[in-house]
Amino acid sequence: MKYLKIITLLSTLVGIGVSVYYKLYLLTVFFILLLFYFLHIFMKKKEYQRASNFNKRVILASNIILFAIMLIVLRLTQVQLFKYEEYDKKAIDQIKKNDKSYGNRGEIFDSNGKSLAFNKNIYMLGVNPSAIYDDEQTIIGIEKILDEPYIRKNKDKLLKEIKEGYENNRKYKVVARNLSEKQKERIQEIVKKYKITQNVIQFDRSIERTYYKPEVYKNLVGFIGYTATSSAQKVGVFGIERQYERYLKEKVLERQNLYTKNRGLKLPFSKESVKISLNGKNIYTTIDSDVQFILNDELRKKFISSGSEEAYGIVMDPNTGKILGTSYHTTSKNKALRNPIFQNQFEPGSIFKPIIVASALDARLINRYTKFDIGEGKIKKYNHTIKEASRSTKGILTTEEVLKKSSNVGMVMISDRFTNQEFEEYLKKFGFYDKTGVDFSGEIKPYTTPYKRWDGLKKNTMSFGQGIAVTPVQMITAFSSLVNGGILYRPYLVEKITDENGSVVRRNLTTPVRRVISEGLSRDMRDMLEKVVSEGTAKRGEVHGYKVGGKTGTAQLSTKGGYLKENYLSSFIGFFPVDKPRYVVLVMFLKPKGETVYEKYGGATAAPVFGEIVKRITKTKNILSENVSSLSQVKKFQGEEKKELTDILMPDLKGLNPKDVIHIFKNTDIEVKIKGTGMVKEQYPKPGTSLQDIKEIRIVLN
């Protein structure tokens, strides 16, 4: 027994030492208490031996209970003091729940604030059949809901299914989907009128991405898809929706709340850690819906009447690079998957000729009156004979006439004055070796060949638009630099991005890339291109009362086996007004049909479309006819009567200089007030306002 005591005490002391060494503090306390307990027992041994059997059992039971209580106290001390955070976390994890909600995707607007892509609330209506009792009011109310026009056709079937649901104690039955806000409100009125309880009727809201006139805007605005995740979040997959995804994308609103385990009720003392992110940003495009609609409508009409396989159109502000409208029509079913304005390359044909003429004039290889003897209208180069499209094009032509009559032979002669390297340098200068940088996802990079790898014929054929492939946006960007004073601008589709409060978070500014020709040469090019319309191949593009300029194009389509006969890409690129261009328009028709070859040419197919577009834009934008030098000439009366302005509307003055504005109003009683310097940026009153009671107008210059 003596040795047992020694072993017990030594074991306890070893336990204390080990627990201290390994920092097991609870165990240390336990062994210390155990040591005191054994010492107490050993010291009271004789008293214990003298006690009766009953008292011995009481003492033993008391010791066991005391020992158990001691362990519980020690355990609680450990949990409450030393491991509080660990157990607190475990407890919270059992009753916490992450609540997620999502903001709205940003909207897309045109330049005037018209919404092109927006979010619409739609609702799914469900009923709880098990909650419908033999209450006459509720049953009548349900029948009234099923009588609504958008549900009525399925009324009998739904009544039968609701009855079966009641008999089988089913909790939910879908009654209608895709309900609008107004339809939902109408049903709620019925619910209120017939006092249908909330546990009977249920609306589930979802948000639908909606597009304004998708047949007009879809290939530009684009569309969304959904991620392949459990949450299936929206994501832009094409067009502006994709290009500006990081701005448009809605963010997650996440809350961490505490709930009772069984009833799922939020506890009033919940701690919330909230990570808030706002709705997606709003995109304001450069698209002018008036221009977009006119372009789309006129292009569509000709696309149908000409039997073309495809048709493309784009309108640009040549002074900024803003894209004001694009349109695309095709017989293909995959229309929504691409936009050829930015993603397809074509041999441009004769609309490319002004670029080469301007390059030669800029390099001083020729002047406007340089003469070219094209003979009978054909020339042989490297065993290939190049002919004129029209047999009447022959003899001696000036540079101006080469452009006006669209002479292929004349262009070959002009191109011969360049070295290959010089020719390539001008192509690079006009941007044909690079992407334009337009903010549209998927713009393709031009396929180009270094001049050192050109064959002898390459430069000659490129001079009239064969052997070079360009995108429509490249073509209109380069052409705009010819007529805007000589500056190449980066084209763009988005003007600004705002948050949900309207604060601008990003603004895309007009970006001049480089000067390509001088202002004087640009003025000469406008003059020559105006004569192409008034006297040359593009007479069907004329617009009465307005001076317009442009160039027709009829490009043969190439295949691996050569160029196809009587299959063309017919096009026209033009601008107006001539003196101060505000719009450049490019329209193209792929494989138009016609009884004669001439009907397939750009002059017959595309030029009239340009003319119709110009007529409608000038009318819509109240652009003053160039035949009217001032408002005093719009309406005249006999005698000395003052000019009557009853039926005259305020013209669009944007882009004019102050002298022009003063001249327009010089013979009226209207006072012109001017602020700033430069060209007209803003005007008051707005275009289209009646001038009957107007005493003064104000213009702000930039």
Secondary structure as GFF3:
##gff-version 3
##sequence-region A 1 702
A	DSSP	alpha_helix	2	21	.	.	.	ID=ss1
A	DSSP	alpha_helix	25	43	.	.	.	ID=ss2
A	DSSP	alpha_helix	45	50	.	.	.	ID=ss3
A	DSSP	alpha_helix	53	77	.	.	.	ID=ss4
A	DSSP	pi_helix	78	82	.	.	.	ID=ss5
A	DSSP	alpha_helix	84	95	.	.	.	ID=ss6
A	DSSP	beta_strand	96	102	.	.	.	ID=ss7
A	DSSP	beta_strand	108	109	.	.	.	ID=ss8
A	DSSP	beta_strand	115	127	.	.	.	ID=ss9
A	DSSP	three_ten_helix	129	131	.	.	.	ID=ss10
A	DSSP	alpha_helix	136	146	.	.	.	ID=ss11
A	DSSP	three_ten_helix	152	154	.	.	.	ID=ss12
A	DSSP	alpha_helix	155	167	.	.	.	ID=ss13
A	DSSP	beta_strand	173	179	.	.	.	ID=ss14
A	DSSP	alpha_helix	181	193	.	.	.	ID=ss15
A	DSSP	beta_strand	201	211	.	.	.	ID=ss16
A	DSSP	alpha_helix	214	221	.	.	.	ID=ss17
A	DSSP	beta_strand	223	226	.	.	.	ID=ss18
A	DSSP	beta_strand	234	238	.	.	.	ID=ss19
A	DSSP	alpha_helix	239	243	.	.	.	ID=ss20
A	DSSP	alpha_helix	245	248	.	.	.	ID=ss21
A	DSSP	beta_strand	252	258	.	.	.	ID=ss22
A	DSSP	beta_strand	282	285	.	.	.	ID=ss23
A	DSSP	alpha_helix	289	306	.	.	.	ID=ss24
A	DSSP	beta_strand	310	316	.	.	.	ID=ss25
A	DSSP	beta_strand	323	330	.	.	.	ID=ss26
A	DSSP	three_ten_helix	335	337	.	.	.	ID=ss27
A	DSSP	alpha_helix	340	343	.	.	.	ID=ss28
A	DSSP	three_ten_helix	349	352	.	.	.	ID=ss29
A	DSSP	alpha_helix	353	362	.	.	.	ID=ss30
A	DSSP	beta_strand	371	373	.	.	.	ID=ss31
A	DSSP	beta_strand	378	381	.	.	.	ID=ss32
A	DSSP	beta_strand	384	387	.	.	.	ID=ss33
A	DSSP	beta_strand	396	398	.	.	.	ID=ss34
A	DSSP	alpha_helix	399	404	.	.	.	ID=ss35
A	DSSP	alpha_helix	408	415	.	.	.	ID=ss36
A	DSSP	alpha_helix	420	429	.	.	.	ID=ss37
A	DSSP	three_ten_helix	451	453	.	.	.	ID=ss38
A	DSSP	alpha_helix	458	462	.	.	.	ID=ss39
A	DSSP	alpha_helix	472	483	.	.	.	ID=ss40
A	DSSP	beta_strand	487	489	.	.	.	ID=ss41
A	DSSP	beta_strand	494	498	.	.	.	ID=ss42
A	DSSP	beta_strand	504	507	.	.	.	ID=ss43
A	DSSP	beta_strand	512	515	.	.	.	ID=ss44
A	DSSP	alpha_helix	519	534	.	.	.	ID=ss45
A	DSSP	three_ten_helix	539	541	.	.	.	ID=ss46
A	DSSP	beta_strand	549	559	.	.	.	ID=ss47
A	DSSP	beta_strand	562	576	.	.	.	ID=ss48
A	DSSP	beta_strand	583	590	.	.	.	ID=ss49
A	DSSP	three_ten_helix	598	600	.	.	.	ID=ss50
A	DSSP	alpha_helix	602	605	.	.	.	ID=ss51
A	DSSP	alpha_helix	607	620	.	.	.	ID=ss52
A	DSSP	three_ten_helix	631	633	.	.	.	ID=ss53
A	DSSP	alpha_helix	658	664	.	.	.	ID=ss54
A	DSSP	beta_strand	671	675	.	.	.	ID=ss55
A	DSSP	beta_strand	680	684	.	.	.	ID=ss56
A	DSSP	beta_strand	696	701	.	.	.	ID=ss57
###
